[in-house]
Amino acid sequence: MRFAPGHRAWVVLAAVLLASCADKPAGVVDVDFWTIGREGEAMAKLVPAFEREHPGIRVHVQQMPLTAAHQKLFTAFAGNSMPDITQLGNTWLPEMQALNAIEPLDAYVATSKVVDKADYFPSIWATNTIDGKLWGVPWYVDTRLLFYRVDILKEVGFDGPPRTWDEWRRQLAAVRSRGNGKGFAVLLPTNEYEPLMSLALQSDEPLLRDGGRYGNFRSEGFKRALTFYVDTFKAKQAPNITNVEAGNPWTEFGRGVYAFYLSGPWNIGEFRKRIDAKDQDDWSTAALPGINGPGASNAGGSSLVIFRSSKHKQEAWQLVEFLSRPDIQRQFYDLLGDMPPRRSSWEGGTLANDPKARAFRDQLERVVPSPAVPEWERIATEMQLVAAQAVAGQISIDDAAAEIDRRTDRILEKRRWVLDHAREHAP
């Protein structure tokens, strides 16, 4: 899940909220909608159109900063003061579902003329499905792929980006040798778990086993991914630094310090702003390389959920439908760069003719959901902490995999207890 905070939105939203507090006509329903980060800015611009189409509904948008959103949501749940609808990151959705806080949406979708399951990228839709039920509707998608320097690859003898790990390794080595080995080939911040997770997703073996009860990091697939990751640092093809130490990756990428950077769609806009206009043809995007061909990536992003406690579920669903329309999703992309989860939304507007976005459209056909357990973000953090030890040479690949499994199994101990007791007491 990815958000950029953007505090200037508070000024815009304050104006919207003040206007909403004015006297309203009788019979108008208030719908409270909580957003996280910059998505609130876009909502401030989209809400007026929704209210014109639905004069009986008034939407109150509240924007939460990313750093406080998780705590605010769970504090509101404990205090029985949830909004009607909220934006929820895909890795947070299992937590809310486990608490029985959100409304299943299958019945709404079954009768909807707007939300069409068949039009969504399948794995993005799957991130909202737990135990056979739908708990959210994808709002925007976030996946990682390669940003790469076209000119540098040509300089070292390659006509295009890598499609397999073997090709990528050859390109990494060639770029590293460029300039007598003074630069690097790729930026992989050691405090970000997404690059390692992306490598691990190239395997058919799941990251968790036995219904999410235990870690599966000692699998051959994960150890192969961890080996590729660690070897990249050992060969000095990537610097052993965090994203804080990396400074300004956009400028460094533009200067050719790195030929590859694993990142998400928000950086298309950043690179266009930060790299000189004359150098815009020197970079592009490509799907992640896999073991034997174009590979998978993570199925991230945010979805729209309705809370069980809402007294205005039908009105909240109308807002979900409005935000799910292809024309509105295209506007949303133009406002923020957040990419739509529906195939039809890519068929018009600026997305349809954007060569830098094309690789994301391709990658979205090959994304994999994170394990649908509430503890996943904690597990991913521990995975990366141990991987950083392996990068530093403090622990072997086999020992690192075993340690990640041990930490994961400890985190999942309560989950196993709950699932086992639920089975024992099942009728």
VMD Tcl script that draws the C-alpha trace (Angstrom):
set ca {
  {0.00 0.00 0.00}
  {1.35 3.44 -0.86}
  {0.32 6.98 0.17}
  {1.98 10.38 -0.02}
  {0.92 12.60 2.92}
  {0.42 16.08 1.34}
  {-0.60 18.38 4.17}
  {-1.77 21.19 1.86}
  {-4.92 19.17 1.31}
  {-6.17 20.20 4.76}
  {-6.82 23.72 3.46}
  {-8.86 22.42 0.54}
  {-10.75 19.92 2.65}
  {-11.45 22.47 5.35}
  {-13.30 24.57 2.80}
  {-15.32 21.55 1.68}
  {-16.17 20.58 5.24}
  {-17.15 24.13 6.24}
  {-19.47 24.32 3.27}
  {-20.94 20.98 4.24}
  {-21.69 22.25 7.73}
  {-24.10 24.85 6.37}
  {-27.80 24.30 6.79}
  {-28.92 21.43 4.60}
  {-32.32 20.71 3.11}
  {-34.61 18.28 4.90}
  {-34.18 14.68 3.86}
  {-30.52 15.01 2.84}
  {-28.35 12.15 4.12}
  {-24.85 12.79 5.43}
  {-22.19 10.23 4.44}
  {-18.86 10.32 6.25}
  {-15.89 9.27 4.12}
  {-12.38 8.91 5.55}
  {-9.41 9.01 3.20}
  {-5.66 8.61 3.72}
  {-3.03 10.96 2.35}
  {-3.36 12.75 -0.98}
  {-6.47 10.85 -1.99}
  {-8.38 13.37 0.13}
  {-7.27 16.13 -2.21}
  {-8.82 14.36 -5.18}
  {-12.04 13.71 -3.28}
  {-12.39 17.41 -2.55}
  {-12.56 17.89 -6.34}
  {-14.75 14.88 -7.13}
  {-17.38 15.26 -4.39}
  {-19.22 18.22 -5.98}
  {-19.97 16.19 -9.11}
  {-21.25 13.29 -7.02}
  {-23.50 15.57 -4.99}
  {-24.93 17.14 -8.16}
  {-25.84 13.67 -9.40}
  {-27.16 12.67 -5.94}
  {-28.81 15.77 -4.46}
  {-30.13 13.73 -1.54}
  {-26.60 12.88 -0.32}
  {-23.95 15.11 1.20}
  {-20.44 13.70 1.56}
  {-18.19 14.76 4.42}
  {-14.55 13.97 3.62}
  {-12.01 13.61 6.38}
  {-8.37 13.14 5.46}
  {-6.07 11.15 7.73}
  {-2.27 11.36 7.49}
  {-0.73 7.99 6.74}
  {1.29 8.00 9.95}
  {-1.87 8.20 12.09}
  {-4.43 6.42 9.90}
  {-4.06 2.90 11.24}
  {-4.35 3.99 14.87}
  {-7.26 6.32 14.12}
  {-9.22 3.58 12.37}
  {-8.81 1.10 15.20}
  {-9.45 3.72 17.87}
  {-12.67 4.64 16.07}
  {-13.64 0.98 15.91}
  {-13.04 0.54 19.65}
  {-15.07 3.67 20.34}
  {-17.91 2.71 17.95}
  {-17.39 5.92 15.97}
  {-16.58 4.62 12.51}
  {-17.43 6.55 9.34}
  {-19.81 5.16 6.75}
  {-17.09 4.45 4.20}
  {-13.32 4.57 4.12}
  {-10.32 4.02 1.94}
  {-8.46 0.95 3.21}
  {-5.09 -0.35 2.11}
  {-5.16 -3.90 0.83}
  {-2.84 -5.10 3.59}
  {-5.12 -3.57 6.24}
  {-8.34 -5.06 4.92}
  {-7.84 -8.50 6.54}
  {-7.55 -6.81 9.94}
  {-10.89 -5.05 9.57}
  {-12.51 -8.19 8.23}
  {-11.19 -10.23 11.18}
  {-12.79 -7.70 13.54}
  {-16.13 -8.06 11.74}
  {-16.01 -4.29 11.22}
  {-16.78 -4.12 7.50}
  {-19.78 -5.06 5.41}
  {-19.64 -7.92 2.86}
  {-20.35 -6.44 -0.57}
  {-21.33 -9.44 -2.70}
  {-25.03 -8.58 -2.65}
  {-24.34 -4.99 -3.68}
  {-22.14 -6.07 -6.61}
  {-24.68 -8.67 -7.74}
  {-27.26 -5.97 -8.50}
  {-24.88 -3.19 -9.56}
  {-24.91 -1.81 -13.10}
  {-21.55 -0.10 -12.50}
  {-19.24 -2.45 -10.59}
  {-18.43 -5.34 -12.93}
  {-16.11 -7.98 -11.48}
  {-15.11 -9.19 -14.95}
  {-13.67 -5.75 -15.80}
  {-11.22 -5.73 -12.88}
  {-7.72 -7.18 -12.95}
  {-8.37 -10.57 -11.32}
  {-5.63 -10.48 -8.68}
  {-6.56 -6.95 -7.65}
  {-10.14 -8.09 -7.13}
  {-8.82 -11.11 -5.22}
  {-7.12 -8.88 -2.63}
  {-10.62 -7.98 -1.43}
  {-11.88 -11.54 -1.21}
  {-11.49 -13.43 2.07}
  {-13.16 -16.73 2.89}
  {-15.08 -16.58 -0.36}
  {-16.69 -13.19 0.33}
  {-16.02 -9.72 -1.08}
  {-15.17 -7.09 1.54}
  {-14.05 -4.13 -0.56}
  {-14.09 -2.73 -4.08}
  {-10.67 -1.81 -5.53}
  {-10.26 1.96 -5.81}
  {-6.76 2.28 -7.19}
  {-3.87 -0.09 -7.75}
  {-0.25 0.06 -6.73}
  {2.35 -2.36 -8.00}
  {6.10 -2.25 -8.42}
  {8.13 -2.70 -11.57}
  {11.38 -1.52 -13.15}
  {12.18 2.06 -13.95}
  {15.27 1.83 -16.16}
  {17.68 3.99 -18.11}
  {17.28 3.27 -21.81}
  {20.47 5.11 -22.75}
  {22.68 3.34 -20.20}
  {21.50 -0.11 -21.29}
  {22.26 0.78 -24.91}
  {25.67 2.04 -23.86}
  {26.54 -1.36 -22.36}
  {25.12 -3.34 -25.29}
  {21.46 -4.06 -24.51}
  {18.52 -3.04 -26.71}
  {15.84 -3.43 -24.05}
  {15.06 -4.19 -20.43}
  {15.53 -7.69 -18.96}
  {12.79 -10.29 -19.21}
  {14.41 -12.97 -17.03}
  {16.63 -13.06 -13.94}
  {19.56 -14.31 -16.03}
  {19.22 -11.37 -18.42}
  {18.89 -8.97 -15.50}
  {22.00 -10.33 -13.82}
  {23.99 -9.83 -17.05}
  {22.70 -6.28 -17.36}
  {23.44 -5.51 -13.71}
  {27.00 -6.76 -14.14}
  {27.52 -4.77 -17.33}
  {26.21 -1.56 -15.81}
  {28.35 -2.09 -12.70}
  {31.45 -2.43 -14.90}
  {30.62 0.82 -16.69}
  {32.86 3.65 -15.51}
  {35.37 1.26 -13.89}
  {32.81 0.10 -11.36}
  {32.46 3.47 -9.64}
  {28.69 3.57 -9.86}
  {25.95 1.11 -9.05}
  {23.39 -0.66 -11.19}
  {20.23 -0.70 -9.07}
  {18.80 0.93 -5.97}
  {17.27 -1.56 -3.50}
  {16.85 0.26 -0.16}
  {17.51 -2.27 2.58}
  {14.64 -1.03 4.75}
  {11.98 -1.62 2.06}
  {10.51 -5.11 1.88}
  {8.81 -4.69 -1.51}
  {11.87 -5.49 -3.72}
  {12.57 -8.79 -1.94}
  {8.88 -9.63 -1.86}
  {8.68 -8.95 -5.61}
  {11.51 -11.42 -6.21}
  {9.81 -13.98 -3.96}
  {6.57 -13.69 -5.92}
  {8.28 -15.18 -8.98}
  {7.99 -18.57 -7.29}
  {4.82 -20.66 -7.32}
  {5.42 -21.48 -3.66}
  {3.38 -19.30 -1.24}
  {5.00 -17.14 1.42}
  {2.76 -18.68 4.10}
  {1.53 -22.27 4.34}
  {-1.27 -24.26 5.95}
  {-3.92 -21.61 5.45}
  {-1.72 -18.78 6.67}
  {-0.81 -20.55 9.90}
  {2.95 -20.84 9.35}
  {5.75 -19.22 7.40}
  {7.00 -20.86 4.22}
  {10.27 -18.97 3.91}
  {12.39 -22.13 3.99}
  {10.91 -23.08 0.64}
  {13.32 -23.41 -2.28}
  {11.47 -20.62 -4.10}
  {11.99 -18.05 -1.37}
  {15.62 -19.06 -0.79}
  {16.27 -18.65 -4.53}
  {14.79 -15.12 -4.36}
  {16.77 -14.25 -1.23}
  {19.97 -15.52 -2.86}
  {19.41 -13.33 -5.95}
  {18.71 -10.36 -3.67}
  {21.78 -10.86 -1.44}
  {24.09 -11.59 -4.39}
  {23.15 -8.24 -5.92}
  {24.65 -6.50 -2.89}
  {27.65 -8.83 -2.66}
  {28.53 -7.99 -6.27}
  {28.22 -4.29 -5.37}
  {25.56 -3.91 -8.03}
  {23.37 -2.26 -5.36}
  {24.55 -0.07 -2.46}
  {23.88 -1.35 1.06}
  {21.87 1.69 2.14}
  {18.39 2.56 3.38}
  {15.99 4.88 1.58}
  {16.97 7.62 4.03}
  {20.64 7.26 3.11}
  {19.74 7.15 -0.58}
  {18.89 10.85 -0.46}
  {17.17 11.95 -3.67}
  {16.70 8.84 -5.85}
  {15.09 10.84 -8.68}
  {18.13 13.05 -9.13}
  {20.53 10.12 -8.77}
  {18.57 8.12 -11.34}
  {18.62 11.13 -13.66}
  {22.39 11.45 -13.22}
  {22.91 7.80 -14.07}
  {24.07 6.69 -10.62}
  {21.52 3.86 -10.96}
  {20.26 2.26 -14.16}
  {17.38 0.46 -12.41}
  {14.95 1.45 -9.69}
  {12.07 -0.70 -8.40}
  {9.14 1.56 -7.66}
  {5.48 2.31 -8.23}
  {3.28 4.41 -10.53}
  {3.51 7.59 -8.46}
  {7.11 7.98 -9.62}
  {6.13 8.47 -13.26}
  {5.07 11.98 -12.34}
  {8.10 12.51 -10.11}
  {10.57 11.55 -12.84}
  {8.79 13.77 -15.34}
  {9.10 16.71 -12.96}
  {12.64 16.09 -11.75}
  {14.48 14.95 -14.89}
  {15.29 17.56 -17.54}
  {12.91 17.72 -20.49}
  {15.76 16.94 -22.90}
  {16.45 13.67 -21.03}
  {12.89 12.34 -20.85}
  {13.51 9.78 -23.61}
  {16.44 8.36 -21.63}
  {14.22 6.45 -19.18}
  {11.26 4.12 -19.35}
  {9.39 1.42 -17.42}
  {9.23 -2.35 -17.79}
  {7.51 -5.28 -16.14}
  {9.57 -7.11 -13.55}
  {11.76 -9.90 -14.92}
  {10.86 -13.41 -13.81}
  {12.77 -16.65 -13.61}
  {11.85 -17.74 -17.15}
  {10.11 -14.68 -18.60}
  {8.18 -11.54 -17.61}
  {7.40 -11.92 -13.94}
  {4.82 -11.15 -11.29}
  {4.63 -8.25 -8.87}
  {2.65 -7.34 -5.78}
  {-1.05 -6.49 -5.93}
  {-1.17 -3.36 -3.82}
  {-3.31 -0.28 -3.59}
  {-6.44 0.80 -1.76}
  {-10.04 -0.29 -1.76}
  {-13.35 1.19 -0.67}
  {-15.09 -0.49 2.28}
  {-18.40 0.15 4.03}
  {-18.61 -0.30 7.79}
  {-21.19 -2.56 9.38}
  {-22.06 0.21 11.82}
  {-23.06 2.60 9.03}
  {-26.68 3.78 9.04}
  {-26.35 4.84 5.41}
  {-25.03 1.79 3.61}
  {-27.08 2.30 0.44}
  {-25.90 5.90 0.12}
  {-22.30 4.84 0.81}
  {-22.62 2.22 -1.93}
  {-23.75 4.90 -4.37}
  {-20.49 6.72 -3.64}
  {-18.56 3.48 -4.23}
  {-20.28 3.09 -7.59}
  {-19.54 6.69 -8.56}
  {-15.83 6.31 -7.74}
  {-15.77 2.99 -9.63}
  {-16.92 4.44 -12.96}
  {-14.21 4.39 -15.66}
  {-14.66 8.10 -16.42}
  {-14.21 9.02 -12.75}
  {-11.23 6.69 -12.41}
  {-9.57 8.48 -15.33}
  {-10.14 11.81 -13.59}
  {-8.69 10.33 -10.42}
  {-5.56 9.30 -12.32}
  {-5.20 12.77 -13.84}
  {-5.44 14.32 -10.38}
  {-3.03 12.05 -8.50}
  {-1.45 9.48 -10.79}
  {-3.24 6.66 -8.93}
  {-3.84 3.92 -11.48}
  {-7.29 2.38 -12.02}
  {-8.12 -1.27 -11.21}
  {-10.49 -1.69 -14.18}
  {-9.32 -2.61 -17.66}
  {-11.90 -0.34 -19.32}
  {-10.55 2.65 -17.41}
  {-7.29 2.26 -19.33}
  {-8.98 2.51 -22.72}
  {-9.38 6.29 -22.79}
  {-7.91 9.49 -21.45}
  {-4.22 10.16 -20.85}
  {-3.51 6.59 -19.70}
  {-4.35 5.10 -23.08}
  {-1.50 6.93 -24.85}
  {1.12 7.12 -22.11}
  {4.14 4.93 -23.00}
  {5.50 5.17 -19.46}
  {2.24 3.78 -18.03}
  {1.97 0.93 -20.55}
  {4.25 -1.38 -18.57}
  {2.01 -0.98 -15.52}
  {-1.00 -2.03 -17.58}
  {0.95 -5.11 -18.63}
  {2.18 -5.83 -15.09}
  {-1.31 -5.64 -13.62}
  {-2.25 -8.77 -15.54}
  {0.48 -10.56 -13.55}
  {0.18 -9.42 -9.94}
  {-0.14 -11.54 -6.82}
  {-2.04 -10.57 -3.65}
  {-0.22 -10.40 -0.34}
  {-1.13 -13.18 2.10}
  {-4.61 -12.36 3.43}
  {-3.73 -12.37 7.12}
  {-3.95 -9.35 9.45}
  {-0.36 -9.92 10.56}
  {1.18 -9.64 7.08}
  {2.77 -6.18 7.45}
  {4.52 -7.27 10.66}
  {5.76 -10.42 8.94}
  {7.04 -8.46 5.94}
  {8.92 -6.09 8.24}
  {10.61 -9.00 10.04}
  {11.43 -10.59 6.69}
  {13.26 -7.45 5.63}
  {15.08 -7.06 8.94}
  {16.52 -10.56 8.62}
  {17.28 -10.06 4.92}
  {19.31 -6.96 5.84}
  {21.40 -9.17 8.15}
  {22.03 -11.55 5.26}
  {23.05 -8.62 3.05}
  {25.53 -7.53 5.73}
  {27.02 -11.05 5.80}
  {25.90 -11.70 9.37}
  {23.77 -14.74 8.52}
  {23.62 -17.34 5.74}
  {20.74 -17.79 3.31}
  {19.57 -21.01 4.98}
  {19.80 -19.52 8.45}
  {18.05 -16.35 7.33}
  {15.17 -18.33 5.84}
  {14.86 -20.39 9.02}
  {14.93 -17.24 11.18}
  {12.20 -15.56 9.12}
  {10.08 -18.69 9.56}
  {10.67 -18.65 13.32}
  {9.66 -15.00 13.62}
  {6.66 -15.53 11.37}
  {5.44 -18.55 13.31}
  {5.69 -16.55 16.53}
  {3.65 -13.70 15.03}
  {1.03 -16.16 13.78}
  {0.70 -18.00 17.09}
  {-2.53 -16.22 18.05}
  {-3.96 -16.78 14.56}
  {-3.36 -20.52 14.87}
  {-5.03 -20.60 18.29}
  {-8.10 -18.74 17.00}
  {-8.44 -20.90 13.88}
  {-7.95 -24.14 15.78}
  {-10.53 -23.22 18.45}
  {-13.00 -22.06 15.81}
  {-12.69 -25.47 14.13}
  {-13.14 -27.28 17.42}
  {-16.36 -25.40 18.18}
  {-17.78 -25.52 14.68}
  {-21.22 -27.20 14.52}
}
mol new
graphics top color blue
foreach p $ca { graphics top sphere $p radius 0.5 }
foreach p [lrange $ca 0 end-1] q [lrange $ca 1 end] { graphics top cylinder $p $q radius 0.2 }
display resetview
